Amino acid sequence: MSTPTDRNGSRPRRPADETRRRVGLAHDPRVAVDRVACTGHGVCAQLLAGVTLDEWGYPVVGDDTVVGEDGRELAETAVRLCPARALYLR
């Protein structure tokens, strides 16, 4: 079985992020909440599956890893829509 090649006969190059991740230099972003700045609107819990609300309506981040392009896009949208600007990616 041969390795796939592009039209020039060379192997296609991997995207830089994929290569960096493979060698351990890049990590998936993680969702975090600034508990002091948060005002408990709950937008993040509505948009992100890994975020739930406690009994007072403040977010609790259970699964903070953002996986894939769709997950990253959704997390960036949640960060942008947070009314208190308390949600961020690290």
Phi, psi and omega in degrees: 000131184263160178280136180297144180233160175272187186291343177273357180089002178258160179289141179294144181276147177281148174300148183302319181296320180295318179295315179299320179293321181297323181268006174086014180268342180235146180232155175295141178294158180235144179274137178221156180236131172279101186296334179285319182281337185295137178246007172076035178288328177086010180298320182297322180290331178285330184265329187246130183293330183277003183245128174239172179251143176278186185293342179259002178091011179264147186288145172236117182270111179272301178251106187267354182282133176263120185248130174077171180292320179296318179295320179294319179297317179294319179295319178295324176295317179298319178297317181294326184271354180297117183297328182265358184056037182264348181263136179210164176256138177233000000 
